[in-house]
Amino acid sequence: MSSNAPFSPDRRRLLQSSSGLLAAALLAGCLQNSTDQDTTPTPDGDTNDDGNGNGDGNGDDTTDTSDRSNMTQLVQNNTQFGFDLHRELAEANPSDNILTSPYSISIALAMTYAGAAGETAEQMREALRFALTEDDLHPTFGSLQTALNRASDSVDEGENENENEDGDDAVEFTLALANSLWGQAEYPWYDDYLDILESDYDASLRTVDYAADHEGAREAINSWVAEQTNDRIDDLLPQGSLDPLARLVLTNAVYFAANWETPFNDHQTEMQPFTAIDGETTDVPLMAVDDRFPYGEYEGTQLVELPYEGDRASMLLFLPPEESFTAVEESIDAEWLAAARETLDSRDGTVSIPKFSFESGFALKELLSTLGMPIAFEHPAADFSKMADLDAVGEQLFIWDVYHDTFISVDEDGTEAAAATGVVVGTESAPVDPFEFVADRPFLFAICDDETETVLFLGRVVDAATAQAES
């Protein structure tokens, strides 16, 4: 298999529909994290709170303010990128359920961006909506990941041990994020590049040998992803995604599990009609809960926020007016979201949503190129010269593809979700001319046993018209 033809198999696995798809895609962006508080971690992982709301007590308020500003800027940029990507996916898959993790894709590509130079870096920065300088971007990603990984610790242990309405133990609030770097053994990676990934992304180099055993490397990477996602994503890199000319795979994994603060009552779940985007109506299990929730309306779209146990995270649900789903989906962006959230106000009401569970999988090369970074996927135009001493090996690196898999399950008790992203970087072999095989004249064929090379059948077709199966 020639590596100059990046791998884009159709990997969408979609199981059932729901009205909360856009909210699910935004789940990672709805955390009420420390970007809104005075406890924003600094790039070295320390918080800026001395316990009295006065920063770290060192008098460096300018640094604290700058760190918080950078974090806010990065979150806004990631959110905008997420909406931009969602629109492209929705346009390409108009009848499919869709779930992505904007955070996961952004951070995996940020690690790749750290090794880019020239126009490749410029395109990646614009396509990924990175507004921070490179000196600020990577440390801020590190601070953001530290803050998110501390979310589980911030939820009171007593709240994590509550029971749901059926008397079952509630799941412990879990939010875990991890990065890894899988590089070709004995390749001349630059220390400066590896230092950025280790210090800011907690991603130390794991050496593999793609040249000698690319399939073994793929299995090792997929095993790591499965472990990080509680086995919800076990085949991030599909068969054929790597070959001996792969050089680097950068991965991110996200796992989330939490119970609703106010669970849906199992006894209120009933089969009710749900009208899909194509107009077809099907009965699905519709859950219902009566309580007080943040609710609002913006430009005709209803919004409701469902908190998870521990008040650390929530799911936002958006319900556009009838016949307006596509128009709203195409117009929504980070600015729209911010304005819509301003309308939220605590009100009594009833929330009804379907139970849903599905997986999504995408190869993102074409969509990321459309968003503005095509050069990163082109050989020899791509410039990743900050990753390694490429002159020493006489190679040029480019991104073969970006794989992204997600999983979500929403029921009466809560939500479980997982995401993983893999950026495959490699080099290119000498070009091979394409061929055509058009059997429009007599031809021979054989059926063989591959292990023993035994010819089981041997034949020819000299008159295809008389060789048609009878009806």
C-alpha positions as CSV (number, residue, x, y, z in Angstrom):
1,M,0.0,0.0,0.0
2,S,1.5,3.3,-1.1
3,S,1.6,5.9,1.7
4,N,1.2,8.8,-0.6
5,A,-2.5,7.9,-0.7
6,P,-3.7,8.9,2.8
7,F,-6.2,6.5,4.4
8,S,-9.8,7.6,4.6
9,P,-12.0,4.6,5.1
10,D,-15.7,5.1,5.8
11,R,-15.8,4.5,9.6
12,R,-19.1,6.0,10.6
13,R,-20.9,3.8,13.0
14,L,-24.2,5.4,14.0
15,L,-26.7,3.5,16.1
16,Q,-29.8,5.6,16.9
17,S,-31.2,9.1,16.7
18,S,-31.6,11.8,19.4
19,S,-32.7,15.4,19.7
20,G,-29.7,16.3,21.8
21,L,-26.9,15.7,19.3
22,L,-25.4,19.2,19.2
23,A,-25.4,19.4,23.0
24,A,-23.6,16.1,23.2
25,A,-21.0,17.4,20.8
26,L,-20.4,20.3,23.1
27,L,-20.3,18.3,26.3
28,A,-16.6,18.8,26.9
29,G,-17.1,22.6,26.4
30,C,-19.8,22.8,29.1
31,L,-17.6,22.2,32.1
32,Q,-17.9,24.9,34.7
33,N,-14.1,24.8,35.2
34,S,-11.6,27.1,36.7
35,T,-11.5,29.4,33.6
36,D,-14.3,31.3,35.3
37,Q,-12.6,31.4,38.8
38,D,-9.5,32.7,40.5
39,T,-8.1,29.2,40.8
40,T,-6.8,28.9,37.2
41,P,-3.7,26.8,37.1
42,T,-0.5,28.5,36.0
43,P,1.5,26.8,33.3
44,D,3.5,24.9,36.0
45,G,0.3,23.4,37.3
46,D,0.0,25.5,40.5
47,T,-3.2,27.4,41.2
48,N,-3.3,31.1,41.8
49,D,-5.5,31.0,44.8
50,D,-4.2,31.6,48.3
51,G,-7.5,30.5,49.9
52,N,-8.8,34.0,50.2
53,G,-9.4,34.9,46.6
54,N,-6.2,36.9,46.5
55,G,-4.3,35.0,43.9
56,D,-1.1,33.1,45.0
57,G,-0.1,35.7,47.5
58,N,3.0,36.6,45.5
59,G,1.7,39.9,44.2
60,D,1.9,38.7,40.6
61,D,-1.7,39.6,39.7
62,T,-0.6,40.6,36.2
63,T,0.6,37.1,35.5
64,D,-2.6,35.6,37.1
65,T,-4.8,37.8,34.9
66,S,-2.7,36.9,31.8
67,D,-3.0,33.2,32.5
68,R,-6.8,33.4,33.0
69,S,-7.1,35.5,29.8
70,N,-5.1,33.0,27.8
71,M,-7.2,30.1,29.1
72,T,-10.5,32.0,28.2
73,Q,-9.1,32.8,24.8
74,L,-8.1,29.1,24.1
75,V,-11.5,27.8,25.3
76,Q,-13.3,30.2,23.0
77,N,-11.1,29.3,20.1
78,N,-11.6,25.6,20.6
79,T,-15.4,26.1,20.8
80,Q,-15.4,28.0,17.5
81,F,-13.3,25.3,15.9
82,G,-15.7,22.7,17.2
83,F,-18.7,24.5,15.6
84,D,-16.9,25.0,12.3
85,L,-16.0,21.3,12.2
86,H,-19.5,20.3,13.2
87,R,-21.0,22.3,10.3
88,E,-18.7,20.6,7.8
89,L,-19.5,17.1,9.2
90,A,-23.3,17.9,9.2
91,E,-23.1,19.1,5.6
92,A,-21.3,15.9,4.6
93,N,-23.5,13.6,6.6
94,P,-27.0,15.3,6.6
95,S,-29.0,12.3,7.8
96,D,-26.5,11.0,10.4
97,N,-26.1,11.4,14.1
98,I,-22.8,13.2,14.8
99,L,-20.6,13.4,17.9
100,T,-17.1,15.0,18.1
101,S,-14.8,16.2,20.9
102,P,-13.5,19.6,19.8
103,Y,-11.0,19.5,22.7
104,S,-9.6,16.1,21.7
105,I,-9.0,17.1,18.1
106,S,-7.6,20.5,19.0
107,I,-5.1,19.2,21.5
108,A,-3.9,16.3,19.2
109,L,-3.3,18.8,16.4
110,A,-1.7,21.3,18.7
111,M,0.9,18.7,19.5
112,T,1.4,18.3,15.8
113,Y,1.5,22.0,15.2
114,A,4.4,22.3,17.7
115,G,6.5,20.6,15.0
116,A,5.2,22.6,12.0
117,A,7.0,25.6,10.4
118,G,6.4,28.1,7.6
119,E,3.1,28.1,5.7
120,T,2.2,24.8,7.2
121,A,2.2,26.3,10.7
122,E,0.3,29.4,9.5
123,Q,-2.5,27.3,7.9
124,M,-2.8,25.1,10.9
125,R,-3.0,28.0,13.2
126,E,-5.8,29.6,11.2
127,A,-7.7,26.4,10.6
128,L,-7.6,25.4,14.2
129,R,-8.6,29.0,15.3
130,F,-5.5,29.4,17.5
131,A,-5.3,33.0,18.5
132,L,-2.5,32.7,21.1
133,T,1.1,33.0,20.2
134,E,3.0,29.7,20.1
135,D,4.8,30.6,23.3
136,D,1.5,30.9,25.1
137,L,-0.5,28.3,23.3
138,H,1.3,25.1,24.5
139,P,1.6,26.1,28.2
140,T,-2.1,27.2,28.1
141,F,-3.1,23.8,26.7
142,G,-1.2,22.2,29.5
143,S,-2.9,24.4,32.1
144,L,-6.3,23.6,30.6
145,Q,-5.7,19.8,30.7
146,T,-4.5,20.1,34.3
147,A,-7.7,22.0,35.2
148,L,-9.9,19.4,33.5
149,N,-8.1,16.4,35.0
150,R,-8.7,18.0,38.5
151,A,-12.4,18.1,37.9
152,S,-13.0,14.7,39.4
153,D,-11.1,15.8,42.5
154,S,-13.2,18.9,42.9
155,V,-16.4,16.9,43.2
156,D,-17.1,16.2,46.9
157,E,-16.6,12.5,47.7
158,G,-19.9,12.4,49.5
159,E,-21.7,13.5,46.4
160,N,-20.0,10.9,44.4
161,E,-21.4,8.2,46.7
162,N,-25.1,9.1,46.4
163,E,-27.7,6.6,45.3
164,N,-30.0,7.1,42.4
165,E,-33.8,6.9,42.6
166,D,-33.7,3.1,42.1
167,G,-31.3,2.6,45.1
168,D,-28.3,1.8,42.9
169,D,-25.0,3.4,43.6
170,A,-24.3,6.4,41.4
171,V,-21.3,6.2,39.2
172,E,-18.3,8.3,40.4
173,F,-17.9,11.5,38.6
174,T,-15.0,10.9,36.2
175,L,-13.2,13.2,33.7
176,A,-9.9,11.9,32.5
177,L,-7.7,13.2,29.7
178,A,-4.4,11.9,28.4
179,N,-2.0,12.4,25.6
180,S,0.7,10.1,24.1
181,L,3.4,10.3,21.5
182,W,4.4,7.2,19.4
183,G,7.6,7.8,17.4
184,Q,9.8,5.7,15.2
185,A,12.7,4.2,17.2
186,E,16.1,5.7,16.5
187,Y,14.6,8.6,14.5
188,P,16.4,11.9,14.9
189,W,13.6,13.7,16.9
190,Y,14.6,17.1,18.1
191,D,14.8,17.5,21.9
192,D,13.1,20.9,21.7
193,Y,10.0,19.4,20.1
194,L,9.9,16.5,22.6
195,D,10.4,18.8,25.5
196,I,7.3,20.9,24.5
197,L,5.2,17.7,24.3
198,E,6.5,16.4,27.6
199,S,6.3,19.6,29.6
200,D,3.1,21.1,28.3
201,Y,1.1,18.0,27.2
202,D,2.5,15.3,29.5
203,A,3.3,13.2,26.5
204,S,6.6,11.4,26.7
205,L,8.0,9.7,23.7
206,R,7.1,6.0,23.3
207,T,9.2,4.4,20.7
208,V,7.8,1.8,18.3
209,D,9.2,0.3,15.1
210,Y,6.8,1.1,12.2
211,A,9.4,0.0,9.7
212,A,9.7,-3.5,11.1
213,D,6.2,-4.0,12.7
214,H,3.7,-1.3,11.8
215,E,0.8,-3.6,12.7
216,G,2.2,-4.3,16.2
217,A,2.6,-0.5,16.6
218,R,-1.1,0.0,15.6
219,E,-2.2,-2.6,18.1
220,A,-0.2,-1.0,20.9
221,I,-1.6,2.5,20.2
222,N,-5.2,1.1,20.0
223,S,-4.6,-0.7,23.3
224,W,-3.5,2.5,25.0
225,V,-6.6,4.3,23.7
226,A,-8.9,1.5,24.9
227,E,-7.4,1.6,28.3
228,Q,-7.8,5.4,28.6
229,T,-11.4,5.3,27.4
230,N,-12.6,2.4,29.5
231,D,-12.7,0.2,26.4
232,R,-15.3,2.4,24.7
233,I,-12.9,3.1,21.8
234,D,-10.9,0.1,21.0
235,D,-10.0,0.6,17.3
236,L,-9.1,4.2,16.8
237,L,-6.5,3.4,14.1
238,P,-8.2,1.1,11.5
239,Q,-6.4,-1.7,9.8
240,G,-4.4,-0.2,6.9
241,S,-3.9,3.2,8.6
242,L,-0.2,2.5,9.2
243,D,2.5,1.1,7.0
244,P,6.3,0.9,7.3
245,L,6.7,4.5,6.2
246,A,4.8,5.9,9.3
247,R,7.0,7.8,11.6
248,L,4.8,9.4,14.3
249,V,1.3,9.1,15.8
250,L,0.1,11.7,18.3
251,T,-3.0,10.6,20.3
252,N,-5.4,12.1,22.8
253,A,-8.1,10.3,24.8
254,V,-11.0,11.7,26.8
255,Y,-13.3,9.7,29.2
256,F,-16.3,11.1,31.0
257,A,-18.9,9.5,33.2
258,A,-21.4,11.2,35.6
259,N,-24.9,10.9,37.0
260,W,-27.5,13.6,36.6
261,E,-28.0,15.8,39.6
262,T,-31.7,15.2,39.1
263,P,-32.1,11.7,37.5
264,F,-34.9,10.9,35.2
265,N,-37.5,8.6,36.7
266,D,-37.5,5.2,35.0
267,H,-41.2,4.9,35.5
268,Q,-41.8,8.1,33.4
269,T,-39.9,6.7,30.4
270,E,-42.4,5.8,27.6
271,M,-42.3,5.0,24.0
272,Q,-43.1,8.1,22.1
273,P,-42.9,9.2,18.4
274,F,-39.7,11.0,17.3
275,T,-39.5,12.7,13.9
276,A,-36.1,12.3,12.3
277,I,-34.6,15.0,10.1
278,D,-35.8,13.2,6.9
279,G,-39.4,13.4,8.2
280,E,-39.8,9.7,9.2
281,T,-41.4,9.2,12.6
282,T,-40.4,6.3,14.8
283,D,-41.3,5.4,18.4
284,V,-38.4,5.7,20.8
285,P,-38.0,5.6,24.6
286,L,-38.6,9.2,25.8
287,M,-37.4,10.1,29.3
288,A,-39.0,12.8,31.4
289,V,-38.1,14.7,34.5
290,D,-39.9,17.5,36.4
291,D,-37.7,19.9,38.3
292,R,-36.0,23.4,38.4
293,F,-33.4,23.9,35.6
294,P,-31.6,26.7,33.9
295,Y,-33.9,27.5,30.9
296,G,-33.9,30.1,28.2
297,E,-34.9,31.0,24.6
298,Y,-32.7,32.6,22.0
299,E,-33.8,33.5,18.5
300,G,-36.7,31.0,18.8
301,T,-34.4,28.1,20.0
302,Q,-35.2,26.6,23.4
303,L,-32.2,25.9,25.7
304,V,-32.0,23.9,28.9
305,E,-29.1,23.0,31.1
306,L,-29.0,19.6,32.9
307,P,-26.4,19.6,35.7
308,Y,-24.4,16.4,36.6
309,E,-23.8,15.3,40.1
310,G,-21.3,17.5,41.9
311,D,-22.1,20.8,40.0
312,R,-18.9,20.5,37.9
313,A,-20.4,19.7,34.5
314,S,-23.7,19.9,32.6
315,M,-25.3,19.1,29.3
316,L,-26.8,21.9,27.3
317,L,-29.7,20.9,25.1
318,F,-30.8,23.0,22.1
319,L,-34.3,22.6,20.5
320,P,-34.7,24.8,17.4
321,P,-38.2,25.6,16.1
322,E,-39.9,23.0,13.9
323,E,-38.6,23.1,10.3
324,S,-35.6,25.3,11.5
325,F,-33.1,22.8,12.7
326,T,-30.8,23.0,9.7
327,A,-30.9,26.8,9.6
328,V,-30.0,27.1,13.3
329,E,-27.3,24.4,13.0
330,E,-25.7,26.3,10.2
331,S,-25.7,29.7,12.0
332,I,-24.6,28.6,15.5
333,D,-21.1,29.5,16.6
334,A,-19.2,30.5,19.7
335,E,-20.7,34.0,19.8
336,W,-24.2,32.6,19.3
337,L,-23.6,30.1,22.2
338,A,-22.4,32.9,24.5
339,A,-25.4,35.0,23.8
340,A,-27.8,32.1,24.1
341,R,-26.4,31.2,27.5
342,E,-27.1,34.7,28.7
343,T,-30.8,33.9,28.5
344,L,-30.6,31.0,30.9
345,D,-32.6,31.5,34.1
346,S,-33.6,28.9,36.8
347,R,-37.2,27.9,36.2
348,D,-39.6,25.0,37.0
349,G,-40.4,22.8,34.1
350,T,-40.4,19.4,32.5
351,V,-37.6,18.1,30.3
352,S,-38.2,15.2,27.9
353,I,-35.4,13.7,25.8
354,P,-34.9,10.3,24.2
355,K,-32.5,7.8,25.6
356,F,-29.7,7.5,23.1
357,S,-26.4,5.7,22.5
358,F,-24.2,5.8,19.5
359,E,-20.7,5.9,18.2
360,S,-19.1,8.1,15.5
361,G,-15.9,7.7,13.6
362,F,-14.3,10.0,11.1
363,A,-11.2,10.4,9.0
364,L,-10.8,14.2,9.0
365,K,-8.2,14.9,6.3
366,E,-10.6,16.3,3.8
367,L,-12.6,18.3,6.3
368,L,-9.5,19.8,7.9
369,S,-8.2,20.7,4.5
370,T,-11.5,22.5,3.8
371,L,-11.2,24.4,7.0
372,G,-7.9,25.8,5.8
373,M,-4.9,23.6,6.4
374,P,-4.4,21.5,3.2
375,I,-0.6,21.9,3.0
376,A,-0.2,19.8,6.2
377,F,-1.5,16.8,4.2
378,E,0.6,17.4,1.1
379,H,3.9,15.9,0.1
380,P,6.4,17.5,-0.4
381,A,4.8,20.9,0.5
382,A,4.2,20.1,4.2
383,D,6.8,21.5,6.6
384,F,7.3,19.6,9.9
385,S,11.0,20.4,10.1
386,K,10.7,21.4,13.7
387,M,10.0,17.7,14.7
388,A,13.2,16.1,13.7
389,D,16.4,16.4,11.7
390,L,14.9,15.4,8.4
391,D,18.1,16.1,6.4
392,A,19.8,13.4,8.4
393,V,17.3,10.8,7.1
394,G,16.6,12.3,3.8
395,E,12.8,12.4,4.4
396,Q,10.0,14.9,4.5
397,L,7.0,14.4,6.9
398,F,3.4,15.1,6.3
399,I,0.1,14.2,8.0
400,W,-1.4,11.1,6.4
401,D,-4.8,11.5,8.2
402,V,-6.5,12.5,11.5
403,Y,-8.7,9.8,13.0
404,H,-11.4,10.7,15.5
405,D,-13.7,8.3,17.3
406,T,-16.4,9.0,19.9
407,F,-18.9,7.2,22.0
408,I,-21.9,8.5,24.1
409,S,-24.6,6.9,26.1
410,V,-27.4,8.9,27.8
411,D,-30.0,7.3,30.0
412,E,-32.2,8.0,33.1
413,D,-29.2,7.9,35.4
414,G,-26.6,10.0,33.6
415,T,-24.0,10.1,30.7
416,E,-21.0,8.1,29.7
417,A,-18.9,9.6,26.8
418,A,-15.4,8.9,25.3
419,A,-13.4,10.4,22.5
420,A,-10.0,9.7,21.0
421,T,-8.0,11.4,18.2
422,G,-4.9,10.1,16.4
423,V,-2.8,12.2,14.1
424,V,-0.7,9.9,11.8
425,V,2.5,11.5,10.4
426,G,4.7,9.7,7.9
427,T,6.9,10.0,4.8
428,E,6.4,9.0,1.2
429,S,7.8,6.3,-1.0
430,A,8.7,6.8,-4.6
431,P,5.6,7.4,-6.7
432,V,4.0,4.5,-8.4
433,D,2.0,5.0,-11.6
434,P,-1.6,4.0,-11.2
435,F,-3.0,1.2,-13.3
436,E,-6.3,0.2,-14.8
437,F,-7.6,-3.4,-15.2
438,V,-10.7,-3.4,-17.5
439,A,-11.8,-6.9,-18.3
440,D,-13.7,-6.1,-21.4
441,R,-12.3,-9.0,-23.4
442,P,-11.5,-12.6,-22.7
443,F,-9.6,-13.3,-19.5
444,L,-8.4,-16.1,-17.2
445,F,-9.0,-16.6,-13.5
446,A,-7.9,-19.0,-10.8
447,I,-9.0,-19.6,-7.2
448,C,-6.2,-20.6,-4.9
449,D,-5.5,-21.7,-1.4
450,D,-3.1,-18.9,-0.2
451,E,-1.3,-20.9,2.5
452,T,-0.4,-23.9,0.3
453,E,-0.7,-22.0,-3.0
454,T,-2.9,-24.8,-4.3
455,V,-4.9,-23.9,-7.4
456,L,-8.4,-25.0,-6.5
457,F,-10.1,-23.7,-9.6
458,L,-8.8,-22.5,-13.0
459,G,-10.9,-21.1,-15.8
460,R,-11.5,-18.5,-18.4
461,V,-14.3,-16.1,-19.5
462,V,-14.4,-15.6,-23.3
463,D,-18.2,-14.7,-23.6
464,A,-19.4,-12.7,-20.7
465,A,-22.9,-12.4,-22.1
466,T,-23.6,-16.2,-21.8
467,A,-22.0,-16.2,-18.4
468,Q,-24.8,-14.2,-16.7
469,A,-26.7,-15.8,-13.8
470,E,-30.2,-16.9,-14.7
471,S,-32.9,-15.1,-12.8
